[in-house]
Amino acid sequence: MATTQKDLLASVPTRLLVGGRWREASGGARFEVHDPSSGATLATCADATPEDGLAALAAAAGAQASWAATPPRERGEILRRAFELVTARAEELALLMTLEMGKTLPEARGEVTYGAEFLRWFSEEAVRVHGRYAVAPNGATRLVTMAQPVGPTLMITPWNFPLAMGTRKIAPAVAAGCTMVVKPAAETPLTMLLLADILIEAGLPEGVLNVVTTTDSGGVCEPVIRDPRLRKLTFTGSTAVGRRLVEQSAQQLLRLSMELGGNAPFLVFEDADLDAAVEGAMLAKMRNIGEACTAANRFFVHEDVAAEFSRRLAERMGALTVGKGTKKGVDVGPLITEKARAGVHDLVEDAVGRGARVLTGGAPVPGRGHFYAPTVLADVPEGSRCLTEEIFGPVAPVCTFRDEAEAVERANATEYGLVGYLFTRDNARVLRVAEALEFGMVGVNTGIVSNPAAPFGGVKQSGFGREGGFEGIEEYLEVKYVGIAT
């Protein structure tokens, strides 16, 4: 195991993984991976070409039949060993994520724990893929259904959760018997490359997992998506990119899982426990520096408690320490790029220009790195862009509502439908509002909904398909019906 930052970076494979072999890109090009807290270069990675992407798909297609025939117990044991290896190397993985993505070490450790749980969960689901047997209504035949692997899968993962978004896709595919081509984000490829190395150590056969790193995501992925050997595409990222990928996939009628953008409402009713609501708000807003599709994006607070809630939230947000994620005592790391930070500030300036009040923060942090001050905006007027666009940063815009009907109406007034949060002590209201919210997930009196044992996914423009839970493995299985004459 690596003992220092230098040793860790030197231990990470930075070439392409194709057919069980680490190799350079066909064009020989490499790209730099930067530390968002300083701009320093951490490493260089092989920059794949479209030819490399197709070579990875060929390797996956070549391994599919033998991998599908591998006993479920064996596939599960590989995942279990991977869980144990990831857990044993938690500090290395956490440090690597902090270096390339920016989140603090405590948060990165939390992601390792969360990401590893997908390996353990699906190690147990591998042996629980069921079919059924029935007698036809007329008694003439027997009806047998069986679940079989979808086949070679392209996985496009985002930069914000570089380990968990990998395990959340890889684990069910391994359990189901699907081979894979993984294309991690160019901003944070190192964690995925180390995870791939760990999976090889756990016993994953050659060709089952292939990893292509590239700065030309569209150029490399589109030929793979249009190739008839590919049978499934799973993507986590923006809705705009997701739409393009769905269009590209139409020619092959691929199975799709799309986990896209969010615009999560956070509802605080007049009877809510304000201490719990503020604590939940901190979790829902500040997890991962606000760079999460599940982040609370719009705070709707009953007019009777809005002033007190906003004051308490601003006090908590203003007390956070901003800095490099590897430093002790730091609460908030940098945003991923300067472009991302500028986008967050544009949203803040737009709201302030329309009349919103800054209770804390409201500006970039001077100096090196892409840091932005944790921000609370009060009296945010309708029409503000931060209420319709995904902020993806440490900014909490607070609005008020008068009654339950208005709260639900405003919460649903978005094209997105990933997750919503509500805080109330009224159990009847919990059921009414949870049923009325047009979101794939709802958190009640909690600021975190993600759980490997629960189905993660959205509705409307937030995508379709589910990851995690009993439902997660079904995304990688096809149902075959066999009619047997008697």
C-alpha positions as CSV (number, residue, x, y, z in Angstrom):
1,M,0.0,0.0,0.0
2,A,1.1,3.5,-0.8
3,T,2.3,5.4,2.3
4,T,2.7,9.0,1.0
5,Q,0.9,11.1,-1.6
6,K,3.8,10.7,-4.0
7,D,3.8,6.9,-3.5
8,L,0.0,6.8,-4.0
9,L,0.1,8.8,-7.2
10,A,2.9,6.6,-8.5
11,S,1.0,3.4,-7.7
12,V,-2.1,4.4,-9.8
13,P,-2.2,2.8,-13.3
14,T,-2.6,5.7,-15.8
15,R,-3.0,3.7,-19.1
16,L,-6.0,2.2,-20.7
17,L,-7.3,-1.2,-19.5
18,V,-8.3,-3.2,-22.6
19,G,-8.8,-7.0,-22.5
20,G,-7.0,-7.4,-19.2
21,R,-3.9,-5.4,-20.3
22,W,-2.8,-1.9,-19.4
23,R,-1.7,-0.1,-22.5
24,E,-1.1,3.4,-23.9
25,A,-3.7,5.1,-26.2
26,S,-3.3,4.2,-29.8
27,G,-2.3,7.7,-30.7
28,G,0.2,7.9,-27.8
29,A,-1.4,11.1,-26.3
30,R,-1.8,11.8,-22.6
31,F,-3.7,14.4,-20.7
32,E,-3.1,16.1,-17.3
33,V,-5.2,15.6,-14.2
34,H,-5.2,18.7,-11.9
35,D,-5.7,19.4,-8.2
36,P,-8.7,21.8,-8.1
37,S,-7.4,23.4,-4.9
38,S,-4.2,24.6,-6.5
39,G,-4.2,23.8,-10.2
40,A,-1.1,21.6,-9.8
41,T,-0.7,18.6,-12.1
42,L,-1.2,15.3,-10.2
43,A,-0.6,12.9,-13.0
44,T,-1.1,12.3,-16.8
45,C,-3.4,9.6,-18.2
46,A,-3.7,7.9,-21.6
47,D,-6.0,9.9,-23.9
48,A,-8.0,7.4,-25.7
49,T,-9.1,7.6,-29.4
50,P,-12.3,6.3,-31.0
51,E,-10.2,3.3,-32.1
52,D,-9.4,2.6,-28.4
53,G,-13.0,2.7,-27.5
54,L,-13.9,0.2,-30.1
55,A,-11.0,-2.1,-29.0
56,A,-12.4,-2.0,-25.5
57,L,-15.8,-2.9,-26.7
58,A,-14.4,-5.8,-28.8
59,A,-12.7,-7.1,-25.6
60,A,-16.0,-6.8,-23.7
61,A,-17.9,-8.5,-26.4
62,G,-15.3,-11.3,-26.6
63,A,-15.5,-12.0,-22.9
64,Q,-19.3,-11.8,-22.6
65,A,-20.2,-15.4,-23.3
66,S,-17.8,-16.9,-20.8
67,W,-18.5,-14.3,-18.2
68,A,-22.3,-14.9,-18.5
69,A,-21.6,-18.6,-18.0
70,T,-19.6,-18.0,-14.8
71,P,-21.5,-19.3,-11.8
72,P,-23.3,-16.6,-9.9
73,R,-21.6,-17.6,-6.6
74,E,-18.2,-17.0,-8.2
75,R,-19.3,-13.6,-9.5
76,G,-20.5,-12.8,-6.0
77,E,-17.3,-13.9,-4.4
78,I,-15.3,-11.6,-6.7
79,L,-17.5,-8.7,-5.6
80,R,-17.1,-9.7,-1.9
81,R,-13.3,-9.8,-2.3
82,A,-13.4,-6.4,-4.0
83,F,-15.5,-5.0,-1.1
84,E,-12.8,-6.2,1.3
85,L,-10.0,-4.8,-0.7
86,V,-11.6,-1.4,-1.1
87,T,-12.3,-1.3,2.6
88,A,-8.7,-2.2,3.4
89,R,-7.4,0.5,1.1
90,A,-10.0,3.1,2.2
91,E,-7.4,5.7,3.2
92,E,-5.6,5.5,-0.2
93,L,-8.9,5.8,-2.1
94,A,-10.1,8.7,0.0
95,L,-6.8,10.6,-0.4
96,L,-6.9,10.1,-4.2
97,M,-10.4,11.4,-4.4
98,T,-9.6,14.4,-2.3
99,L,-6.6,15.2,-4.5
100,E,-8.3,15.0,-7.9
101,M,-11.9,16.1,-6.9
102,G,-11.4,18.4,-4.0
103,K,-13.8,17.1,-1.3
104,T,-12.5,16.9,2.2
105,L,-10.9,13.7,3.5
106,P,-13.8,12.9,5.9
107,E,-16.2,13.2,3.0
108,A,-14.0,11.1,0.8
109,R,-13.8,8.4,3.5
110,G,-17.6,8.5,3.6
111,E,-17.8,7.9,-0.1
112,V,-15.4,5.0,0.1
113,T,-17.7,3.4,2.7
114,Y,-20.8,4.2,0.6
115,G,-19.2,3.0,-2.6
116,A,-17.9,-0.2,-1.1
117,E,-21.4,-1.1,0.1
118,F,-22.5,-1.5,-3.5
119,L,-19.9,-4.2,-4.0
120,R,-21.1,-6.0,-0.9
121,W,-24.8,-5.5,-1.6
122,F,-24.6,-6.9,-5.2
123,S,-22.2,-9.7,-4.1
124,E,-25.3,-11.0,-2.2
125,E,-27.7,-10.3,-5.1
126,A,-25.7,-12.3,-7.6
127,V,-27.2,-15.5,-6.4
128,R,-30.7,-14.1,-6.1
129,V,-31.6,-13.7,-9.8
130,H,-34.9,-15.6,-10.2
131,G,-37.3,-16.8,-12.9
132,R,-40.6,-18.4,-12.6
133,Y,-42.6,-21.5,-13.6
134,A,-46.4,-21.5,-14.3
135,V,-49.0,-23.6,-16.0
136,A,-50.7,-21.9,-18.9
137,P,-54.4,-21.0,-18.3
138,N,-55.5,-23.6,-20.9
139,G,-53.2,-26.3,-19.3
140,A,-51.5,-27.1,-22.7
141,T,-48.1,-25.6,-22.0
142,R,-45.8,-24.7,-19.2
143,L,-44.5,-21.1,-19.0
144,V,-40.9,-20.6,-17.9
145,T,-39.2,-17.3,-17.5
146,M,-35.5,-16.8,-17.0
147,A,-33.3,-13.7,-16.4
148,Q,-30.2,-13.4,-18.5
149,P,-27.4,-10.8,-18.8
150,V,-28.2,-7.9,-21.1
151,G,-24.7,-8.0,-22.5
152,P,-21.8,-5.6,-23.1
153,T,-22.4,-2.3,-21.3
154,L,-21.0,1.2,-21.7
155,M,-20.7,3.1,-18.4
156,I,-20.1,6.8,-18.5
157,T,-19.4,8.1,-15.0
158,P,-19.2,11.7,-13.6
159,W,-16.4,13.5,-11.7
160,N,-18.3,14.3,-8.5
161,F,-18.4,10.8,-6.9
162,P,-15.5,9.1,-8.7
163,L,-15.6,5.9,-6.6
164,A,-19.3,5.5,-5.8
165,M,-20.6,6.2,-9.3
166,G,-18.3,3.5,-10.5
167,T,-19.2,0.8,-8.0
168,R,-22.9,1.7,-8.3
169,K,-22.8,0.7,-12.0
170,I,-20.0,-2.0,-12.0
171,A,-21.3,-4.0,-9.1
172,P,-24.7,-4.9,-10.5
173,A,-23.2,-5.6,-13.9
174,V,-20.7,-8.0,-12.5
175,A,-23.4,-9.7,-10.4
176,A,-25.7,-10.0,-13.5
177,G,-22.9,-11.4,-15.7
178,C,-22.4,-8.3,-18.0
179,T,-19.1,-7.2,-19.4
180,M,-18.2,-3.5,-19.4
181,V,-16.5,-0.5,-21.0
182,V,-16.1,2.3,-18.4
183,K,-15.4,5.9,-19.5
184,P,-14.7,7.9,-16.4
185,A,-14.7,11.7,-16.3
186,A,-11.5,13.3,-17.5
187,E,-11.4,15.5,-14.4
188,T,-11.2,12.6,-12.0
189,P,-10.0,9.4,-13.8
190,L,-7.5,8.3,-11.2
191,T,-10.0,6.8,-8.7
192,M,-11.6,4.7,-11.3
193,L,-8.2,3.4,-12.6
194,L,-7.3,2.4,-9.0
195,L,-10.7,0.8,-8.6
196,A,-10.2,-1.2,-11.8
197,D,-6.8,-2.4,-10.5
198,I,-8.4,-3.5,-7.3
199,L,-11.1,-5.4,-9.2
200,I,-8.4,-7.2,-11.2
201,E,-6.8,-8.2,-7.9
202,A,-10.1,-9.4,-6.7
203,G,-10.2,-11.9,-9.5
204,L,-12.2,-10.3,-12.3
205,P,-11.3,-12.1,-15.5
206,E,-9.7,-10.4,-18.5
207,G,-12.0,-8.4,-20.7
208,V,-14.9,-8.2,-18.2
209,L,-14.0,-4.7,-17.2
210,N,-12.3,-2.3,-19.7
211,V,-11.5,1.3,-18.8
212,V,-10.9,4.1,-21.4
213,T,-9.8,7.5,-20.2
214,T,-10.1,10.4,-22.7
215,T,-10.6,14.1,-23.1
216,D,-12.8,13.4,-26.2
217,S,-15.8,11.8,-24.5
218,G,-18.2,12.3,-27.4
219,G,-15.7,11.2,-30.1
220,V,-14.8,8.0,-28.2
221,C,-18.3,7.1,-26.9
222,E,-20.4,7.7,-30.0
223,P,-18.9,4.9,-32.2
224,V,-19.2,2.5,-29.3
225,I,-22.9,3.5,-28.7
226,R,-23.6,3.0,-32.4
227,D,-21.9,-0.4,-32.6
228,P,-24.3,-3.4,-32.6
229,R,-22.1,-5.3,-30.2
230,L,-23.1,-2.9,-27.4
231,R,-26.4,-3.8,-25.6
232,K,-26.7,-1.3,-22.8
233,L,-25.7,2.3,-21.9
234,T,-25.7,3.7,-18.4
235,F,-24.9,7.4,-17.8
236,T,-24.7,9.7,-14.8
237,G,-24.4,13.4,-15.7
238,S,-26.3,16.4,-17.0
239,T,-29.7,16.2,-18.7
240,A,-28.3,18.0,-21.8
241,V,-25.7,15.3,-22.4
242,G,-28.2,12.6,-21.4
243,R,-30.6,13.7,-24.2
244,R,-27.8,13.4,-26.8
245,L,-26.8,10.0,-25.6
246,V,-30.4,8.8,-25.8
247,E,-30.6,10.0,-29.4
248,Q,-27.4,8.3,-30.3
249,S,-28.6,5.0,-28.7
250,A,-31.9,4.9,-30.6
251,Q,-30.4,3.3,-33.7
252,Q,-29.4,0.2,-31.7
253,L,-32.4,0.4,-29.4
254,L,-30.1,0.0,-26.4
255,R,-31.2,-0.7,-22.9
256,L,-30.7,2.6,-21.0
257,S,-30.2,3.8,-17.5
258,M,-30.0,7.6,-17.2
259,E,-29.3,9.4,-13.9
260,L,-29.5,13.0,-14.9
261,G,-29.7,16.5,-13.4
262,G,-31.7,17.5,-10.3
263,N,-33.3,20.6,-8.8
264,A,-34.2,19.3,-5.4
265,P,-36.7,21.2,-3.3
266,F,-36.3,21.3,0.5
267,L,-39.6,22.0,2.2
268,V,-39.7,23.2,5.8
269,F,-43.2,23.3,7.3
270,E,-44.3,25.5,10.2
271,D,-44.4,22.5,12.6
272,A,-40.9,21.3,11.7
273,D,-38.2,20.7,14.3
274,L,-36.0,23.6,13.2
275,D,-32.8,22.1,14.7
276,A,-33.4,18.9,12.7
277,A,-34.3,21.0,9.6
278,V,-31.2,23.1,9.7
279,E,-29.1,20.0,10.3
280,G,-30.8,18.3,7.4
281,A,-30.3,21.4,5.2
282,M,-26.6,21.3,5.9
283,L,-26.4,17.7,4.8
284,A,-28.6,18.1,1.8
285,K,-26.9,21.3,0.6
286,M,-23.2,20.9,1.6
287,R,-22.6,17.2,0.9
288,N,-19.8,17.1,-1.7
289,I,-19.5,20.9,-1.6
290,G,-23.0,21.1,-3.1
291,E,-21.7,19.3,-6.2
292,A,-24.3,16.6,-6.1
293,C,-27.4,15.9,-8.2
294,T,-29.2,15.2,-4.9
295,A,-28.1,18.5,-3.4
296,A,-31.0,20.7,-2.1
297,N,-31.3,23.4,-4.7
298,R,-34.4,25.4,-3.6
299,F,-35.4,26.0,0.0
300,F,-39.1,26.6,0.5
301,V,-39.8,27.5,4.1
302,H,-43.1,28.4,5.7
303,E,-43.4,32.2,6.2
304,D,-43.9,31.7,10.0
305,V,-40.4,30.2,10.5
306,A,-38.5,31.4,7.4
307,A,-36.6,34.2,9.2
308,E,-35.4,31.9,12.0
309,F,-34.5,29.1,9.7
310,S,-32.6,31.4,7.4
311,R,-30.7,33.0,10.3
312,R,-29.7,29.6,11.8
313,L,-28.7,28.2,8.4
314,A,-26.6,31.3,7.6
315,E,-24.9,31.0,11.0
316,R,-24.0,27.4,10.3
317,M,-22.9,28.0,6.7
318,G,-20.9,31.1,7.6
319,A,-18.9,29.1,10.3
320,L,-17.6,26.5,7.8
321,T,-13.9,26.5,7.0
322,V,-13.0,26.6,3.3
323,G,-9.7,25.2,2.2
324,K,-7.7,22.3,0.7
325,G,-9.5,19.1,1.4
326,T,-6.4,17.3,2.8
327,K,-6.0,19.9,5.6
328,K,-7.3,19.1,9.0
329,G,-10.3,21.2,10.1
330,V,-11.4,22.1,6.6
331,D,-15.2,21.7,6.0
332,V,-15.5,22.8,2.4
333,G,-13.1,22.1,-0.5
334,P,-12.8,23.7,-4.0
335,L,-15.3,23.5,-6.8
336,I,-14.0,21.3,-9.7
337,T,-13.0,24.0,-12.2
338,E,-12.8,27.7,-12.5
339,K,-15.7,27.5,-15.1
340,A,-17.8,25.8,-12.4
341,R,-17.1,28.5,-9.9
342,A,-17.9,31.3,-12.3
343,G,-21.2,29.6,-13.1
344,V,-22.1,29.4,-9.4
345,H,-21.3,33.1,-9.0
346,D,-23.3,34.1,-12.0
347,L,-26.4,32.5,-10.4
348,V,-25.7,34.3,-7.1
349,E,-25.3,37.7,-8.9
350,D,-28.5,37.1,-10.9
351,A,-30.5,36.5,-7.7
352,V,-29.0,39.5,-5.9
353,G,-29.7,41.6,-8.9
354,R,-33.4,40.6,-8.7
355,G,-33.6,41.6,-5.0
356,A,-32.3,38.6,-3.0
357,R,-30.4,39.4,0.2
358,V,-27.0,37.8,1.0
359,L,-27.0,36.5,4.6
360,T,-23.5,35.0,4.3
361,G,-20.9,34.4,1.6
362,G,-21.9,35.5,-1.9
363,A,-18.5,35.6,-3.6
364,P,-15.5,33.5,-4.7
365,V,-12.7,33.1,-2.1
366,P,-9.6,35.0,-3.3
367,G,-6.4,33.2,-4.0
368,R,-5.4,30.0,-5.7
369,G,-7.9,27.2,-6.3
370,H,-11.6,27.2,-7.2
371,F,-13.1,28.0,-3.8
372,Y,-16.5,29.6,-3.3
373,A,-17.8,30.9,0.1
374,P,-20.7,29.0,1.5
375,T,-23.7,31.2,0.7
376,V,-27.3,31.7,2.0
377,L,-29.6,34.0,0.0
378,A,-32.9,35.2,1.6
379,D,-36.1,36.5,-0.1
380,V,-35.1,35.0,-3.4
381,P,-37.7,36.2,-6.0
382,E,-39.4,34.0,-8.5
383,G,-37.7,34.1,-11.8
384,S,-34.2,33.9,-10.3
385,R,-32.1,31.4,-12.3
386,C,-30.9,29.7,-9.1
387,L,-34.5,28.4,-8.7
388,T,-34.6,26.8,-12.1
389,E,-31.0,25.8,-12.8
390,E,-28.9,23.3,-10.9
391,I,-26.5,25.3,-8.8
392,F,-23.9,22.6,-8.2
393,G,-22.2,24.6,-5.5
394,P,-22.4,25.8,-1.8
395,V,-25.3,28.2,-2.3
396,A,-28.7,27.9,-0.5
397,P,-31.5,30.2,-1.9
398,V,-34.4,30.5,0.6
399,C,-38.0,31.4,-0.4
400,T,-41.2,31.4,1.6
401,F,-44.7,29.7,1.2
402,R,-48.0,30.2,2.9
403,D,-49.6,26.7,2.9
404,E,-49.1,23.1,1.9
405,A,-50.7,23.4,-1.5
406,E,-48.4,26.3,-2.4
407,A,-45.3,24.4,-1.2
408,V,-46.1,21.3,-3.3
409,E,-46.9,23.4,-6.3
410,R,-43.7,25.3,-6.2
411,A,-41.6,22.2,-5.5
412,N,-43.1,20.5,-8.5
413,A,-42.6,23.5,-10.8
414,T,-39.5,22.1,-12.4
415,E,-38.6,19.9,-15.3
416,Y,-36.5,17.8,-13.0
417,G,-37.6,15.0,-10.6
418,L,-34.8,13.4,-8.9
419,V,-35.2,14.0,-5.1
420,G,-37.2,16.2,-2.8
421,Y,-36.9,16.8,1.0
422,L,-39.5,17.7,3.5
423,F,-39.5,18.5,7.2
424,T,-42.6,18.2,9.3
425,R,-43.9,16.5,12.5
426,D,-47.3,15.8,11.0
427,N,-47.4,12.1,9.8
428,A,-50.5,12.6,7.7
429,R,-48.8,15.5,5.9
430,V,-45.8,13.3,5.3
431,L,-47.9,10.9,3.4
432,R,-49.8,13.6,1.5
433,V,-46.8,15.5,0.4
434,A,-44.6,12.5,-0.3
435,E,-47.3,11.2,-2.6
436,A,-47.8,14.6,-4.3
437,L,-44.2,15.3,-5.0
438,E,-43.1,14.5,-8.5
439,F,-39.7,13.0,-7.7
440,G,-38.2,9.6,-7.8
441,M,-37.0,9.8,-4.2
442,V,-38.2,11.7,-1.1
443,G,-36.3,12.3,2.1
444,V,-38.5,12.9,5.2
445,N,-36.9,14.6,8.1
446,T,-33.5,13.7,6.7
447,G,-31.0,15.4,4.4
448,I,-29.6,12.2,2.9
449,V,-31.5,9.6,0.8
450,S,-28.7,7.7,-0.9
451,N,-28.4,4.1,0.3
452,P,-27.1,1.0,-1.6
453,A,-30.1,-1.0,-0.4
454,A,-32.6,1.5,-1.9
455,P,-33.4,2.2,-5.6
456,F,-31.8,5.5,-6.7
457,G,-33.2,7.4,-9.6
458,G,-35.5,10.0,-10.9
459,V,-38.5,10.9,-13.1
460,K,-39.2,13.6,-15.7
461,Q,-36.0,15.2,-17.0
462,S,-33.9,13.6,-14.2
463,G,-33.9,10.3,-16.2
464,F,-35.1,6.7,-15.8
465,G,-33.8,3.4,-14.5
466,R,-32.7,2.7,-10.9
467,E,-29.4,2.0,-9.3
468,G,-29.1,0.1,-6.0
469,G,-31.7,-1.9,-4.1
470,F,-33.3,-5.0,-5.4
471,E,-34.1,-3.1,-8.5
472,G,-30.5,-2.3,-9.4
473,I,-29.6,-5.7,-10.8
474,E,-32.7,-5.8,-13.0
475,E,-31.3,-3.0,-15.1
476,Y,-28.6,-5.5,-16.3
477,L,-31.0,-8.4,-17.0
478,E,-33.3,-9.4,-19.8
479,V,-36.3,-11.6,-19.3
480,K,-36.7,-14.6,-21.6
481,Y,-39.9,-16.5,-21.8
482,V,-39.9,-20.2,-22.8
483,G,-43.1,-22.0,-23.7
484,I,-43.0,-25.8,-23.2
485,A,-45.6,-28.0,-24.7
486,T,-46.8,-30.9,-22.5
